[in-house]
Amino acid sequence: MHNKARSPFSGAPPANGGLATSYLVHAVVLCVSAAGNSLDDGLLGKLVRRRLSRLERVLDAHGGTLLRPLPQGLLAAFDTAEAAVLVACEMQRRCAVIPQIMETQIGLKIGIHPASAGQDQGAAENAAAQLAMLLGAGSIVASAKVVATLPEILREKTSVIAGENIGVAAHLVDWGAIPMRPAPAPAKRPKASAGLVLRHGENIYRFDGKKSVITIGRDPGNDVVISAAKASRQHCRIIHRLDHHVLIDLSMNGTFVKSGDAPEKTIRKQMVTLPGSGLISFGQSCQIDGTQVFVFEIG
């Protein structure tokens, strides 16, 4: 079951004392029929419900919060813009593979906009709804405020939508260019709480399964602060979703991952799903300077 509908601001305030921000995903299923072609209401309703069911399953699997169901869609909230965009992409993918019937096209439109605590949530919800309706079926449209907080690897997959005036700058997300997320494995659902352990010398960093995003870099504000000379201030992120830990490189020099006897992987402005254990080096190969290598273990 997905999380119960609630206000996206019911959690604890952020540690920095600032206003908490949720990222609203407004997803709506729409039907367009060719002239002279119409399905009976029963069949049409069944086709729409099939897509709504997939939206809910994606939301269940990825940990978003259902704010409320819509007549032909849903409104959900996420803690980060990154999570909101990735889940929206997954929703589009899951619906796109459902076969169409005759000349009736049933598509999904998604709008994403932030909402901050203490501000008018109704206005934010309306903005997300307007963004969803801006383009045709199969589109994901995010406001500029959402895009501005995305990591570069995702921000590069967006483009400004010109000539539209809805009160917020809008960007089209090219969800087809964003890598598919690993499919959930129902038999392994208990591992959803699997944590990540990073070891570097005498330092040990433990993150439980509830930590959805781990930041790593030279900047002191990161969850894991590193000192490797070739590392970037915001070097990479590790996202915990669908029982997997996915490393997203944001750096200039790349991130290097080695597991067992497999060849070392160079990750540069890309994503990779981490195996159960191995080595990570930031900015240079694991084989160059062993003093800068981190050991990781998932479980």
GIWOHU-V488945 format. One record per backbone hydrogen bond with DSSP energy under -0.5 kcal/mol. CO is the residue of the C=O (numbers start at 1). NH is the residue of the N-H. E is the energy in kcal/mol with one decimal. If there is no record, write none. Layout:
co=CO nh=NH e=E
co=CO nh=NH e=E
This chain:
co=3 nh=66 e=-0.6
co=7 nh=10 e=-1.3
co=14 nh=17 e=-1.9
co=18 nh=14 e=-0.6
co=20 nh=117 e=-2.7
co=22 nh=24 e=-0.6
co=22 nh=115 e=-2.9
co=23 nh=78 e=-1.3
co=24 nh=26 e=-0.6
co=24 nh=113 e=-1.7
co=25 nh=27 e=-0.7
co=25 nh=76 e=-2.3
co=26 nh=111 e=-2.3
co=27 nh=74 e=-2.2
co=28 nh=109 e=-2.5
co=30 nh=107 e=-2.5
co=32 nh=105 e=-3.3
co=34 nh=37 e=-2.2
co=36 nh=38 e=-0.5
co=40 nh=44 e=-2.6
co=41 nh=45 e=-2.7
co=42 nh=46 e=-1.7
co=43 nh=47 e=-2.2
co=44 nh=48 e=-2.3
co=45 nh=49 e=-2.5
co=46 nh=50 e=-1.8
co=47 nh=51 e=-1.2
co=48 nh=52 e=-2.3
co=49 nh=53 e=-2.5
co=50 nh=54 e=-1.3
co=51 nh=55 e=-2.0
co=52 nh=56 e=-2.2
co=53 nh=57 e=-2.1
co=54 nh=58 e=-2.2
co=55 nh=59 e=-2.3
co=56 nh=60 e=-2.6
co=57 nh=61 e=-2.3
co=58 nh=62 e=-1.9
co=59 nh=63 e=-0.9
co=59 nh=64 e=-1.1
co=60 nh=63 e=-0.5
co=61 nh=242 e=-0.6
co=64 nh=3 e=-0.7
co=64 nh=66 e=-0.5
co=65 nh=67 e=-0.6
co=65 nh=77 e=-2.5
co=66 nh=6 e=-0.5
co=68 nh=75 e=-2.3
co=70 nh=73 e=-1.3
co=72 nh=29 e=-3.7
co=73 nh=70 e=-2.5
co=74 nh=27 e=-2.5
co=75 nh=67 e=-2.5
co=75 nh=68 e=-1.6
co=76 nh=25 e=-3.0
co=77 nh=65 e=-2.5
co=78 nh=23 e=-2.6
co=80 nh=84 e=-1.9
co=81 nh=85 e=-2.5
co=82 nh=86 e=-2.4
co=83 nh=87 e=-2.4
co=84 nh=88 e=-2.0
co=85 nh=89 e=-2.3
co=86 nh=90 e=-1.8
co=87 nh=91 e=-2.4
co=88 nh=92 e=-2.2
co=89 nh=93 e=-2.3
co=90 nh=94 e=-2.5
co=91 nh=95 e=-1.9
co=92 nh=96 e=-2.3
co=93 nh=97 e=-1.0
co=95 nh=98 e=-1.4
co=101 nh=104 e=-2.1
co=103 nh=34 e=-1.0
co=103 nh=105 e=-0.6
co=104 nh=101 e=-0.8
co=104 nh=106 e=-0.6
co=105 nh=32 e=-3.1
co=105 nh=107 e=-0.6
co=107 nh=30 e=-2.6
co=108 nh=138 e=-2.4
co=108 nh=139 e=-0.6
co=109 nh=28 e=-2.6
co=110 nh=141 e=-2.7
co=111 nh=26 e=-2.9
co=112 nh=143 e=-2.1
co=113 nh=24 e=-2.8
co=115 nh=22 e=-2.8
co=116 nh=119 e=-1.8
co=119 nh=121 e=-1.0
co=120 nh=124 e=-1.4
co=121 nh=125 e=-2.6
co=122 nh=126 e=-2.3
co=123 nh=127 e=-2.1
co=124 nh=128 e=-2.2
co=125 nh=129 e=-2.1
co=126 nh=130 e=-2.5
co=127 nh=131 e=-2.4
co=128 nh=132 e=-2.0
co=129 nh=133 e=-1.3
co=131 nh=134 e=-1.2
co=136 nh=139 e=-0.9
co=139 nh=110 e=-1.9
co=140 nh=173 e=-2.9
co=141 nh=112 e=-2.1
co=142 nh=171 e=-2.7
co=143 nh=146 e=-0.7
co=143 nh=147 e=-2.1
co=144 nh=148 e=-2.4
co=145 nh=149 e=-0.6
co=146 nh=149 e=-1.1
co=147 nh=150 e=-1.4
co=151 nh=154 e=-1.4
co=151 nh=155 e=-2.6
co=152 nh=156 e=-2.3
co=154 nh=157 e=-1.6
co=155 nh=158 e=-1.5
co=157 nh=174 e=-3.2
co=159 nh=172 e=-3.3
co=160 nh=162 e=-0.7
co=161 nh=164 e=-0.5
co=168 nh=166 e=-0.5
co=169 nh=144 e=-1.9
co=170 nh=161 e=-2.6
co=171 nh=142 e=-2.7
co=172 nh=159 e=-1.8
co=172 nh=174 e=-0.6
co=173 nh=175 e=-1.8
co=174 nh=177 e=-1.7
co=175 nh=178 e=-1.0
co=184 nh=186 e=-0.7
co=185 nh=188 e=-2.3
co=186 nh=189 e=-1.6
co=188 nh=191 e=-2.3
co=189 nh=192 e=-2.2
co=190 nh=193 e=-0.9
co=191 nh=194 e=-2.5
co=193 nh=209 e=-1.2
co=195 nh=299 e=-2.3
co=196 nh=207 e=-2.7
co=197 nh=297 e=-2.0
co=198 nh=205 e=-3.2
co=199 nh=295 e=-2.7
co=200 nh=203 e=-2.2
co=203 nh=200 e=-2.8
co=204 nh=206 e=-0.5
co=205 nh=198 e=-2.7
co=207 nh=196 e=-2.6
co=208 nh=211 e=-1.8
co=210 nh=212 e=-0.9
co=212 nh=240 e=-2.5
co=214 nh=238 e=-2.3
co=215 nh=223 e=-0.6
co=215 nh=224 e=-2.2
co=216 nh=235 e=-1.0
co=216 nh=236 e=-2.2
co=217 nh=226 e=-1.9
co=219 nh=222 e=-1.9
co=224 nh=217 e=-2.0
co=224 nh=226 e=-0.5
co=228 nh=231 e=-1.6
co=232 nh=218 e=-1.9
co=232 nh=235 e=-0.6
co=233 nh=219 e=-1.9
co=235 nh=250 e=-2.9
co=235 nh=251 e=-0.7
co=236 nh=216 e=-2.4
co=237 nh=248 e=-3.2
co=238 nh=214 e=-2.2
co=239 nh=241 e=-0.8
co=239 nh=246 e=-3.1
co=241 nh=244 e=-2.4
co=244 nh=241 e=-2.2
co=244 nh=246 e=-0.6
co=245 nh=247 e=-0.5
co=245 nh=274 e=-3.0
co=246 nh=239 e=-3.0
co=247 nh=249 e=-0.5
co=247 nh=272 e=-2.0
co=248 nh=237 e=-2.1
co=254 nh=283 e=-2.2
co=255 nh=267 e=-3.4
co=256 nh=281 e=-2.4
co=257 nh=265 e=-3.1
co=258 nh=279 e=-3.5
co=259 nh=262 e=-1.7
co=265 nh=257 e=-2.4
co=265 nh=267 e=-0.6
co=266 nh=268 e=-0.6
co=267 nh=255 e=-2.7
co=270 nh=249 e=-2.5
co=272 nh=247 e=-3.0
co=272 nh=274 e=-0.5
co=276 nh=298 e=-3.1
co=278 nh=296 e=-2.6
co=279 nh=258 e=-2.4
co=280 nh=294 e=-3.2
co=281 nh=256 e=-2.9
co=281 nh=283 e=-0.7
co=285 nh=288 e=-1.4
co=285 nh=289 e=-0.9
co=289 nh=292 e=-1.7
co=290 nh=293 e=-1.1
co=294 nh=280 e=-2.7
co=295 nh=199 e=-2.9
co=296 nh=278 e=-1.9
co=297 nh=197 e=-2.6
